């Protein structure tokens, strides 16, 4: 079997991105002009951070620190409407998703944004990201031992 080229890999990635229905937002696809890199962010990735994109003290992520740094930095840039991050449009319900149409959409996107796929890369996260959040803060944990059992409430 023939090895897939980097350009074919990027084109396949773009087809997946452009084929995502606009009503389903589990993963959002982008191109970062500054880093010349395609990337996506899972909606669940936002649970790894607090409002300031720091890892909360009561959370533990399975992502490496390097991945969390890149994710947080890109999320901040997206929130701040950084013009060097371009979002891929999502498919409308009645949109034609044939290979010919998607190839034309990809070519238009690449040309309008001056993206050269020969030099671009895809940011691929090889890790599965999950986060564990401790919903009891330290003070609550300390008070658990001090609380009365249900049968001791009348004492």
TORKOLKOL-216552 format. One record per residue: residue number from 0; z, y, x of N, C-alpha, C in turn. Coordinates in Angstrom, 3 decimals. Atoms other than C-alpha are relative to their C-alpha. Last residue first. Layout:
<rs>
[r NUM, [Z, Y, X], [Z, Y, X], [Z, Y, X]];
...
</rs>
This chain:
<rs>
[r 154, [-1.192, -0.081, -0.853], [69.872, 14.231, -27.308], [0.207, 1.396, 0.498]];
[r 153, [-1.157, -0.412, 0.791], [67.473, 14.404, -30.269], [1.261, 0.120, 0.837]];
[r 152, [0.101, -1.368, 0.500], [64.360, 14.435, -28.030], [1.231, 0.456, -0.786]];
[r 151, [-1.136, -0.797, -0.454], [65.401, 11.333, -26.073], [0.000, 1.405, -0.583]];
[r 150, [-1.221, 0.463, 0.663], [63.191, 8.819, -27.920], [1.234, 0.810, 0.404]];
[r 149, [0.015, -0.301, 1.433], [60.049, 10.762, -27.038], [1.287, -0.415, -0.699]];
[r 148, [0.785, 0.994, 0.716], [60.862, 10.673, -23.335], [0.117, 0.286, -1.485]];
[r 147, [-0.724, 1.091, 0.642], [62.253, 13.873, -21.958], [-0.993, -0.972, -0.610]];
[r 146, [0.116, 0.069, 1.453], [60.258, 16.013, -19.587], [0.746, -1.219, -0.530]];
[r 145, [-1.147, -0.629, 0.637], [61.571, 16.507, -16.052], [-0.043, -0.113, -1.520]];
[r 144, [-1.194, 0.808, -0.261], [59.137, 14.027, -14.450], [1.234, 0.548, -0.694]];
[r 143, [0.174, 1.271, 0.701], [56.188, 15.765, -16.080], [1.234, -0.870, 0.171]];
[r 142, [-0.746, 0.009, 1.260], [57.477, 19.158, -14.935], [-0.131, -1.313, -0.759]];
[r 141, [-1.423, -0.010, -0.324], [56.386, 18.672, -11.318], [0.838, -0.099, -1.271]];
[r 140, [-0.351, 1.313, -0.544], [52.906, 17.660, -12.467], [1.493, -0.079, 0.295]];
[r 139, [-0.040, 0.944, 1.126], [52.655, 20.776, -14.634], [0.412, -1.378, 0.470]];
[r 138, [-1.198, -0.313, 0.769], [53.560, 22.984, -11.667], [0.148, -0.962, -1.176]];
[r 137, [-1.184, 0.488, -0.719], [50.986, 21.296, -9.436], [1.283, 0.220, -0.794]];
[r 136, [-0.268, -0.725, -1.236], [48.214, 21.834, -11.978], [1.302, -0.515, 0.622]];
[r 135, [-1.401, -0.404, -0.061], [47.277, 19.147, -14.448], [0.225, 0.723, 1.319]];
[r 134, [-0.273, -0.989, 1.037], [43.584, 18.948, -15.225], [1.453, 0.440, -0.055]];
[r 133, [-1.381, 0.255, 0.396], [42.782, 17.225, -11.938], [0.377, 1.095, -0.996]];
[r 132, [-0.812, -1.198, 0.201], [38.999, 17.474, -11.777], [1.377, -0.424, -0.486]];
[r 131, [-1.230, 0.399, 0.675], [36.904, 14.704, -10.295], [0.879, 1.234, -0.073]];
[r 130, [-1.166, -0.819, -0.278], [33.347, 15.675, -9.443], [1.169, -0.544, -0.813]];
[r 129, [-0.964, 0.061, 1.091], [30.265, 13.561, -9.153], [1.209, 0.824, 0.416]];
[r 128, [-1.066, -0.981, 0.128], [27.168, 14.047, -7.117], [0.874, -0.244, -1.207]];
[r 127, [-0.238, -0.170, 1.431], [25.089, 11.079, -6.130], [1.196, 0.922, -0.128]];
[r 126, [-1.309, 0.404, 0.502], [24.003, 11.564, -2.550], [0.039, 0.152, -1.516]];
[r 125, [-0.064, 1.462, 0.008], [20.494, 11.588, -1.146], [1.314, -0.529, -0.564]];
[r 124, [-1.390, 0.379, -0.192], [19.963, 15.224, -2.052], [0.081, -1.511, -0.153]];
[r 123, [-0.393, 1.213, 0.697], [16.353, 16.116, -1.591], [1.433, -0.350, 0.362]];
[r 122, [-1.411, 0.247, -0.294], [15.287, 19.618, -0.724], [0.432, -1.185, -0.846]];
[r 121, [-0.815, 0.234, 1.195], [11.508, 19.411, -0.903], [1.424, -0.262, 0.464]];
[r 120, [-0.775, 1.242, 0.039], [9.473, 20.947, 1.896], [0.679, -0.130, -1.364]];
[r 119, [-1.203, 0.025, 0.841], [6.754, 23.565, 2.246], [0.691, -1.364, 0.084]];
[r 118, [-1.163, -0.393, -0.804], [4.328, 23.775, 5.193], [1.307, -0.052, -0.788]];
[r 117, [0.091, 0.671, -1.306], [1.340, 21.893, 3.757], [1.212, 0.322, 0.868]];
[r 116, [-0.765, 1.254, 0.017], [2.441, 22.960, 0.282], [-0.071, -0.761, 1.321]];
[r 115, [0.838, 0.948, -0.737], [1.364, 26.538, 0.957], [0.761, -1.319, 0.096]];
[r 114, [-0.731, 1.140, -0.555], [2.947, 28.767, -1.669], [-0.993, -0.956, 0.639]];
[r 113, [0.378, 0.129, -1.419], [1.399, 32.177, -2.315], [0.791, -1.100, 0.703]];
[r 112, [-1.206, -0.228, -0.798], [3.276, 32.589, -5.628], [-0.231, -0.157, 1.497]];
[r 111, [-0.657, -1.240, 0.430], [0.206, 33.033, -7.816], [1.207, 0.343, 0.861]];
[r 110, [0.810, -1.169, -0.362], [-1.691, 30.390, -5.820], [0.694, 1.309, -0.356]];
[r 109, [0.037, -0.118, -1.464], [1.013, 27.700, -5.974], [-0.762, 1.247, 0.428]];
[r 108, [-1.342, -0.342, -0.471], [1.667, 28.266, -9.686], [0.010, 0.226, 1.516]];
[r 107, [-0.251, -1.392, 0.389], [-2.067, 28.273, -10.508], [1.356, 0.467, 0.521]];
[r 106, [0.856, -0.835, -0.845], [-2.632, 25.056, -8.546], [0.223, 1.481, -0.296]];
[r 105, [-0.549, 0.026, -1.361], [0.326, 23.394, -10.247], [-0.794, 0.927, 0.908]];
[r 104, [-1.239, -0.786, 0.051], [-0.850, 24.437, -13.722], [0.643, 0.090, 1.387]];
[r 103, [0.415, -1.405, 0.107], [-4.356, 23.136, -12.962], [1.229, 0.919, 0.001]];
[r 102, [0.586, -0.364, -1.300], [-2.935, 19.816, -11.755], [-0.428, 1.461, 0.009]];
[r 101, [-1.105, -0.186, -0.944], [-0.745, 19.669, -14.886], [-0.511, 0.387, 1.383]];
[r 100, [-0.697, -1.237, 0.345], [-3.775, 20.229, -17.145], [1.130, 0.284, 0.992]];
[r 99, [0.910, -1.119, -0.285], [-5.848, 17.556, -15.394], [0.685, 1.339, -0.270]];
[r 98, [0.042, -0.206, -1.453], [-2.941, 15.107, -15.361], [-0.868, 1.200, 0.357]];
[r 97, [0.902, 0.918, -0.696], [-2.516, 15.558, -19.114], [0.032, 0.304, 1.489]];
[r 96, [-0.563, 0.432, -1.283], [0.566, 17.396, -20.340], [-0.875, -1.041, 0.690]];
[r 95, [0.804, 1.121, -0.487], [-0.888, 19.480, -23.190], [0.518, -0.401, 1.386]];
[r 94, [0.789, -0.182, -1.226], [1.816, 21.769, -24.532], [-0.673, -1.305, 0.429]];
[r 93, [1.400, 0.309, 0.285], [2.900, 21.359, -28.168], [-0.901, 0.108, 1.231]];
[r 92, [0.161, 1.207, 0.822], [6.629, 21.103, -27.475], [-1.456, -0.403, -0.172]];
[r 91, [-0.227, -0.292, 1.410], [6.588, 23.644, -24.626], [-0.311, -1.257, -0.810]];
[r 90, [1.051, 0.336, 0.969], [6.838, 22.339, -21.092], [0.431, 0.355, -1.418]];
[r 89, [-0.212, 1.289, 0.655], [9.196, 24.119, -18.699], [-1.065, -0.201, -1.070]];
[r 88, [-0.026, -0.067, 1.463], [8.274, 26.889, -16.314], [0.126, -1.409, -0.566]];
[r 87, [1.181, 0.629, 0.592], [9.224, 26.410, -12.679], [0.130, 0.087, -1.514]];
[r 86, [-0.247, 1.119, 0.903], [11.828, 28.907, -11.517], [-1.323, -0.556, -0.512]];
[r 85, [0.922, 0.029, 1.135], [11.090, 31.092, -8.515], [0.264, -1.258, -0.818]];
[r 84, [-0.146, 1.298, 0.664], [13.769, 31.980, -5.991], [-0.796, 0.045, -1.298]];
[r 83, [0.605, 1.011, -0.867], [12.672, 34.822, -3.693], [0.211, -1.421, -0.538]];
[r 82, [1.446, 0.112, 0.250], [13.268, 37.329, -6.491], [-0.674, -1.036, 0.891]];
[r 81, [0.708, -0.093, -1.279], [17.041, 36.764, -6.323], [-1.484, -0.280, -0.245]];
[r 80, [1.442, -0.231, 0.211], [18.199, 37.187, -9.918], [-0.758, 0.253, 1.293]];
[r 79, [0.274, -1.392, -0.371], [21.914, 37.458, -8.950], [-1.480, 0.357, -0.100]];
[r 78, [-0.783, -0.859, 0.891], [22.712, 34.236, -10.830], [-0.284, 1.477, 0.262]];
[r 77, [0.622, 0.096, 1.328], [19.879, 32.478, -8.989], [0.720, 0.927, -0.974]];
[r 76, [1.264, -0.735, -0.065], [21.181, 33.738, -5.633], [-0.718, -0.029, -1.347]];
[r 75, [-0.318, -1.430, -0.049], [24.695, 32.589, -6.479], [-1.277, 0.825, -0.004]];
[r 74, [-0.464, -0.361, 1.342], [23.395, 29.151, -7.498], [0.348, 1.484, -0.077]];
[r 73, [1.186, -0.121, 0.868], [21.435, 28.954, -4.243], [0.400, 0.388, -1.425]];
[r 72, [0.789, -1.156, -0.444], [24.503, 29.697, -2.122], [-1.212, 0.202, -0.900]];
[r 71, [-0.702, -1.221, 0.386], [26.691, 27.307, -4.108], [-0.814, 1.233, 0.360]];
[r 70, [-0.004, -0.124, 1.461], [24.179, 24.468, -3.794], [0.630, 1.315, -0.444]];
[r 69, [1.370, -0.355, 0.407], [23.630, 25.043, -0.064], [-0.066, 0.201, -1.509]];
[r 68, [0.271, -1.349, -0.505], [27.385, 25.081, 0.639], [-1.385, 0.464, -0.451]];
[r 67, [-0.708, -0.951, 0.855], [27.992, 22.052, -1.602], [-0.253, 1.440, 0.431]];
[r 66, [0.738, -0.085, 1.262], [25.309, 20.094, 0.246], [0.659, 1.012, -0.928]];
[r 65, [1.292, -0.650, -0.245], [26.863, 20.854, 3.626], [-0.792, 0.181, -1.289]];
[r 64, [-0.235, -1.443, -0.093], [30.380, 19.996, 2.367], [-1.318, 0.750, 0.199]];
[r 63, [-0.497, -0.433, -1.308], [29.186, 16.544, 1.344], [0.181, 1.518, -0.022]];
[r 62, [1.004, -0.617, -0.870], [28.857, 15.795, -2.357], [0.637, 0.360, 1.345]];
[r 61, [0.555, 1.046, -0.866], [31.444, 13.417, -3.825], [-1.114, 0.543, 0.887]];
[r 60, [1.418, 0.304, 0.180], [33.398, 16.378, -5.153], [-0.426, -1.135, 0.923]];
[r 59, [0.483, 0.745, -1.159], [37.166, 16.727, -5.575], [-1.436, -0.404, -0.301]];
[r 58, [1.222, 0.805, 0.133], [38.578, 19.334, -7.935], [-0.358, -0.672, 1.321]];
[r 57, [-0.312, 1.209, 0.764], [42.077, 20.820, -8.421], [-1.222, -0.906, -0.184]];
[r 56, [-1.014, 0.785, -0.710], [41.690, 23.377, -5.621], [0.304, -1.317, -0.717]];
[r 55, [-1.379, -0.195, 0.455], [38.485, 24.610, -7.231], [0.966, -0.914, 0.749]];
[r 54, [-0.475, 1.277, 0.523], [35.353, 24.455, -5.085], [1.449, 0.200, -0.431]];
[r 53, [-0.901, 0.658, -0.943], [34.134, 28.022, -4.784], [0.401, -1.332, -0.620]];
[r 52, [0.694, 1.039, -0.772], [31.121, 29.230, -6.707], [0.819, -0.513, 1.181]];
[r 51, [0.453, -0.674, -1.225], [32.874, 32.400, -7.943], [-0.711, -0.958, 0.952]];
[r 50, [0.879, -1.122, 0.359], [33.201, 31.084, -11.514], [-0.558, 0.741, 1.207]];
[r 49, [-0.627, -0.920, 0.942], [34.602, 27.767, -10.223], [-0.981, 1.146, -0.270]];
[r 48, [-0.418, -1.322, -0.459], [32.440, 25.087, -8.659], [0.753, 0.759, -1.085]];
[r 47, [-0.622, 0.133, -1.320], [31.607, 21.357, -8.833], [0.649, 1.307, 0.458]];
[r 46, [-1.397, 0.410, 0.168], [30.981, 21.626, -12.581], [0.725, -0.177, 1.332]];
[r 45, [-0.822, -1.196, 0.192], [27.794, 23.612, -11.856], [1.479, -0.344, -0.160]];
[r 44, [-0.390, -0.532, -1.312], [26.204, 20.446, -10.437], [0.894, 1.231, -0.131]];
[r 43, [-1.322, 0.525, -0.372], [26.278, 18.946, -13.960], [0.467, 0.499, 1.370]];
[r 42, [-0.978, -0.799, 0.725], [23.366, 21.220, -14.899], [1.416, -0.458, 0.360]];
[r 41, [-0.440, 0.669, 1.223], [21.395, 19.488, -12.176], [1.023, 0.891, -0.695]];
[r 40, [-1.447, -0.014, 0.203], [19.795, 21.813, -9.678], [0.278, -0.695, -1.323]];
[r 39, [-0.443, 0.018, 1.391], [16.313, 21.323, -8.335], [1.521, -0.005, -0.024]];
[r 38, [-1.294, 0.628, 0.244], [14.651, 22.182, -5.072], [0.282, -0.018, -1.494]];
[r 37, [-0.171, 0.332, 1.407], [11.319, 23.187, -3.565], [1.362, -0.657, -0.148]];
[r 36, [-0.494, 1.309, 0.414], [11.535, 24.768, -0.127], [0.100, -0.105, -1.525]];
[r 35, [1.258, 0.738, 0.179], [9.907, 27.576, 1.797], [0.293, -1.432, -0.460]];
[r 34, [-0.129, 1.242, -0.758], [13.434, 28.717, 2.801], [-1.260, -0.860, -0.058]];
[r 33, [-0.667, -0.283, -1.270], [12.911, 32.344, 1.761], [0.046, -1.238, 0.892]];
[r 32, [0.990, -0.564, -0.932], [10.367, 31.403, -0.907], [0.616, 0.254, 1.379]];
[r 31, [-0.677, -1.033, -0.785], [12.849, 29.101, -2.667], [-0.981, 0.510, 1.050]];
[r 30, [0.543, -0.119, -1.347], [10.978, 27.118, -5.318], [0.703, 1.168, 0.662]];
[r 29, [0.219, -1.303, -0.624], [12.823, 25.960, -8.413], [-0.815, -0.131, 1.287]];
[r 28, [0.815, 0.083, -1.209], [13.353, 23.084, -10.876], [-0.360, 1.397, 0.502]];
[r 27, [0.848, -1.191, -0.068], [16.134, 22.895, -13.468], [-0.662, 0.028, 1.371]];
[r 26, [0.367, -0.296, -1.383], [17.736, 19.575, -14.412], [-0.975, 1.176, -0.015]];
[r 25, [-0.911, 0.762, -0.855], [19.596, 18.649, -17.609], [-0.259, 0.270, 1.480]];
[r 24, [-0.279, -0.734, -1.236], [17.951, 21.425, -19.595], [0.983, -0.761, 0.874]];
[r 23, [-0.913, 0.857, -0.767], [16.218, 19.700, -22.463], [0.228, 0.636, 1.369]];
[r 22, [-1.250, 0.161, 0.741], [14.703, 22.114, -25.028], [1.006, -0.899, 0.721]];
[r 21, [-0.810, -1.217, -0.043], [12.041, 23.359, -22.601], [1.324, -0.141, -0.746]];
[r 20, [0.031, -0.737, 1.267], [10.722, 19.840, -22.073], [0.945, 1.197, 0.035]];
[r 19, [-1.311, -0.011, 0.647], [10.369, 18.858, -18.396], [-0.061, 0.811, -1.289]];
[r 18, [0.008, 0.869, 1.185], [6.703, 18.215, -17.569], [1.328, 0.009, -0.751]];
[r 17, [0.753, -0.658, 1.065], [6.434, 21.178, -15.158], [-0.025, -0.814, -1.292]];
[r 16, [-0.622, -1.273, 0.364], [9.206, 19.762, -12.969], [-0.694, 0.683, -1.165]];
[r 15, [-1.255, 0.319, 0.689], [7.865, 16.190, -12.988], [0.664, 1.288, -0.487]];
[r 14, [0.377, 0.568, 1.308], [4.387, 17.427, -12.146], [1.246, -0.340, -0.813]];
[r 13, [0.374, -1.110, 0.881], [5.879, 19.608, -9.394], [-0.409, -0.501, -1.387]];
[r 12, [-1.245, -0.690, 0.325], [7.620, 16.592, -7.822], [-0.284, 1.146, -0.970]];
[r 11, [-0.706, 0.859, 0.965], [4.357, 14.644, -7.951], [1.296, 0.652, -0.472]];
[r 10, [0.755, -0.074, 1.257], [2.536, 17.549, -6.260], [0.655, -0.860, -1.080]];
[r 9, [-0.292, -1.301, 0.604], [5.278, 17.744, -3.618], [-0.729, 0.142, -1.331]];
[r 8, [-1.393, 0.046, 0.436], [5.016, 14.005, -2.887], [0.377, 1.310, -0.699]];
[r 7, [-0.022, 0.789, 1.243], [1.237, 14.253, -2.774], [1.418, -0.084, -0.565]];
[r 6, [0.634, -0.814, 1.037], [1.502, 17.072, -0.212], [0.005, -0.725, -1.345]];
[r 5, [-0.970, -1.018, 0.387], [3.984, 15.063, 1.868], [-0.560, 0.863, -1.129]];
[r 4, [-0.076, -1.156, -0.893], [1.566, 12.146, 1.908], [1.046, 0.980, -0.517]];
[r 3, [0.235, -1.246, 0.717], [2.227, 8.853, 0.104], [0.165, 1.170, 0.972]];
[r 2, [-1.154, -0.893, -0.058], [1.891, 5.789, 2.337], [-0.354, 1.301, -0.726]];
[r 1, [0.099, -1.225, -0.781], [-0.874, 3.452, 1.274], [1.276, 0.826, -0.107]];
[r 0, [0.000, -1.173, 0.847], [0.000, 0.000, 0.000], [0.000, 1.233, 0.890]];
</rs>
